[in-house]
Amino acid sequence: MTKVIGLTGRSGAGKSAAAAIFQKQGIPVIDADAVYHGILSSKNACTEELVSTFGREILGGDGLVDRKKLGNAVFGRENTPALLHSLNTITHKYIMAEIRALVQAYREKAVRAVLLDAPQLFEANADRDCDLVLGIVAPDEICISRIMARDGIERTAAERRLAAQHSVEYFREKCTAVIENTKGLSALETEICRFLENYGV
């Protein structure tokens, strides 16, 4: 029986580092963001829905959705929560269809577990497809500095991005388990190995 483990948390908490550790432990990773990139890299029904909601200005010169332009159409606006809801409503159904196909392929290979790395896990109701959900959290200041370093953006932009996301408390309430990622990679690896042991993976 293949266990599906959901991995989630706020931007800058260290989900990518956690996913790499799961992979090192022999657990394949489905990256919801990579699935999303794949969907946006071709013209399809998702592209059409996004254009009809956010306008043609979200398209690049190649006629494909430009993620930066799409981000500008959603974040930092008075009605960002409503716009974000619209964006998620459109994209999640396409992402989930692709993820379920990937999970099924791993089930057929009878792997012991598969990790679903999905920042929007709860918003997409993808937690319903998971046996366990692990939240990676870190204090605001650490998340902001990691976002700035990773994405090469200014502090105000990083703060705005974090402010549009759920609080640490939200993940503590909703996840099966939560790991505080503040002490570096080896500590994170120890915690993840403990999590796998505790839940019999």
C-alpha positions as CSV (number, residue, x, y, z in Angstrom):
1,M,0.0,0.0,0.0
2,T,1.6,3.3,-1.1
3,K,1.3,6.0,1.5
4,V,0.8,9.5,0.1
5,I,2.5,12.1,2.3
6,G,1.5,15.8,1.7
7,L,4.2,18.4,2.3
8,T,3.1,22.0,2.8
9,G,4.0,25.2,4.5
10,R,4.6,28.9,3.8
11,S,7.0,30.3,1.3
12,G,10.5,30.4,2.7
13,A,9.9,27.7,5.3
14,G,12.2,25.2,3.6
15,K,9.8,22.8,1.7
16,S,12.3,22.3,-1.1
17,A,15.0,21.3,1.3
18,A,12.6,18.9,3.1
19,A,11.5,17.4,-0.3
20,A,15.2,16.8,-1.2
21,I,15.6,14.9,2.1
22,F,12.5,12.7,1.4
23,Q,14.1,11.9,-2.0
24,K,17.3,11.0,-0.3
25,Q,15.3,8.5,1.9
26,G,14.1,6.8,-1.3
27,I,10.7,8.5,-1.4
28,P,9.8,9.9,-4.9
29,V,8.5,13.5,-4.9
30,I,5.7,15.0,-7.0
31,D,6.3,18.7,-7.1
32,A,2.9,20.5,-7.5
33,D,4.7,23.6,-8.7
34,A,6.5,21.7,-11.4
35,V,3.2,20.2,-12.5
36,Y,1.8,23.8,-12.6
37,H,4.8,24.9,-14.7
38,G,4.2,22.0,-17.1
39,I,0.5,23.0,-17.5
40,L,1.4,26.7,-18.2
41,S,4.1,25.7,-20.7
42,S,1.5,24.8,-23.3
43,K,-1.7,26.4,-24.6
44,N,-4.6,24.4,-23.2
45,A,-8.0,24.7,-21.4
46,C,-6.3,26.1,-18.3
47,T,-4.6,28.9,-20.4
48,E,-8.1,29.8,-21.8
49,E,-9.7,30.0,-18.4
50,L,-6.9,32.2,-17.0
51,V,-7.1,34.6,-20.0
52,S,-10.8,34.9,-19.7
53,T,-10.5,35.8,-16.0
54,F,-7.3,38.0,-15.9
55,G,-7.1,39.3,-19.4
56,R,-4.6,38.9,-22.3
57,E,-2.0,41.0,-20.5
58,I,-1.0,37.8,-18.6
59,L,0.4,36.3,-21.8
60,G,3.9,36.5,-23.0
61,G,5.0,37.1,-26.6
62,D,4.7,33.4,-27.3
63,G,1.0,33.3,-26.3
64,L,1.8,31.3,-23.2
65,V,0.9,32.5,-19.6
66,D,3.8,34.5,-18.2
67,R,4.0,33.6,-14.5
68,K,5.5,37.0,-13.5
69,K,2.7,38.9,-15.4
70,L,0.1,36.6,-13.8
71,G,1.6,37.3,-10.4
72,N,1.4,41.0,-11.0
73,A,-2.3,40.7,-12.0
74,V,-3.0,38.9,-8.6
75,F,-0.7,40.1,-5.8
76,G,-0.3,43.5,-4.2
77,R,-3.8,44.7,-5.2
78,E,-6.8,45.8,-3.0
79,N,-8.8,42.6,-4.0
80,T,-5.8,40.2,-3.9
81,P,-7.7,37.6,-1.7
82,A,-10.5,37.4,-4.3
83,L,-8.1,37.3,-7.2
84,L,-6.0,34.6,-5.6
85,H,-9.2,32.6,-5.0
86,S,-10.1,32.9,-8.7
87,L,-6.6,31.9,-9.7
88,N,-6.6,28.8,-7.4
89,T,-10.1,27.8,-8.4
90,I,-9.0,27.6,-12.0
91,T,-5.5,26.1,-11.7
92,H,-6.1,23.5,-8.9
93,K,-8.4,21.3,-10.8
94,Y,-5.9,20.9,-13.7
95,I,-3.0,20.4,-11.2
96,M,-4.9,17.8,-9.2
97,A,-5.9,15.8,-12.3
98,E,-2.2,15.5,-13.3
99,I,-1.1,14.7,-9.7
100,R,-3.6,11.9,-9.4
101,A,-2.3,10.3,-12.6
102,L,1.3,10.5,-11.2
103,V,0.3,9.0,-7.8
104,Q,-1.5,6.2,-9.6
105,A,1.6,5.4,-11.7
106,Y,3.6,5.1,-8.4
107,R,1.0,2.9,-6.9
108,E,1.3,0.6,-9.8
109,K,5.0,0.4,-9.1
110,A,4.2,-0.5,-5.5
111,V,6.5,2.1,-3.9
112,R,6.2,2.4,-0.1
113,A,5.4,6.1,-0.2
114,V,5.2,9.2,-2.4
115,L,5.6,12.8,-1.3
116,L,3.3,15.4,-2.7
117,D,5.1,18.8,-2.3
118,A,2.2,21.3,-2.6
119,P,2.3,24.8,-1.1
120,Q,-1.5,25.1,-1.8
121,L,-2.3,21.6,-0.5
122,F,-5.3,22.5,1.6
123,E,-6.6,25.1,-0.8
124,A,-6.7,22.5,-3.6
125,N,-8.3,20.0,-1.2
126,A,-5.3,17.7,-2.0
127,D,-5.1,16.8,1.7
128,R,-8.0,14.5,1.0
129,D,-5.7,12.5,-1.3
130,C,-3.0,12.2,1.5
131,D,-2.6,9.6,4.3
132,L,-0.4,12.1,6.2
133,V,0.4,15.8,6.0
134,L,3.7,17.3,7.1
135,G,3.9,21.1,7.6
136,I,7.3,22.8,7.4
137,V,7.2,26.1,9.3
138,A,9.6,28.9,10.3
139,P,9.3,32.4,11.9
140,D,8.4,35.3,9.6
141,E,11.8,36.9,9.7
142,I,13.5,33.7,8.5
143,C,11.0,33.1,5.8
144,I,11.3,36.7,4.5
145,S,15.1,36.5,4.3
146,R,14.9,33.1,2.5
147,I,12.4,34.5,0.0
148,M,14.6,37.5,-0.7
149,A,17.7,35.4,-1.2
150,R,15.9,32.7,-3.3
151,D,13.8,35.0,-5.6
152,G,16.1,38.1,-5.7
153,I,13.2,40.4,-4.6
154,E,13.1,43.3,-2.2
155,R,12.0,43.0,1.4
156,T,8.6,44.7,0.8
157,A,7.7,42.2,-2.0
158,A,8.8,39.3,0.2
159,E,6.7,40.6,3.1
160,R,3.7,41.0,0.8
161,R,4.0,37.5,-0.5
162,L,4.2,36.1,3.0
163,A,1.3,38.2,4.2
164,A,-1.0,36.7,1.5
165,Q,-0.3,33.2,3.0
166,H,-1.6,31.3,6.0
167,S,-0.2,31.7,9.5
168,V,2.1,29.1,11.2
169,E,-0.8,28.4,13.5
170,Y,-3.0,27.4,10.5
171,F,-0.5,24.6,9.6
172,R,-0.1,23.5,13.2
173,E,-3.9,23.0,13.3
174,K,-4.4,21.3,9.9
175,C,-1.3,19.1,9.5
176,T,-0.7,15.6,10.9
177,A,2.7,16.8,12.1
178,V,4.7,20.0,11.9
179,I,8.5,20.5,11.8
180,E,10.0,23.9,12.8
181,N,12.9,24.4,10.3
182,T,15.2,26.9,12.0
183,K,18.3,24.8,12.9
184,G,19.8,23.9,9.5
185,L,19.7,20.9,7.2
186,S,21.0,18.1,9.4
187,A,18.5,19.0,12.1
188,L,15.7,19.0,9.4
189,E,16.9,15.6,8.2
190,T,16.8,14.2,11.7
191,E,13.2,15.5,12.2
192,I,12.0,14.0,8.9
193,C,13.5,10.6,9.7
194,R,11.8,10.7,13.0
195,F,8.5,11.6,11.3
196,L,8.8,8.7,8.9
197,E,9.6,6.3,11.8
198,N,6.7,7.6,14.0
199,Y,4.2,7.1,11.2
200,G,5.6,3.7,10.0
201,V,6.6,4.8,6.5
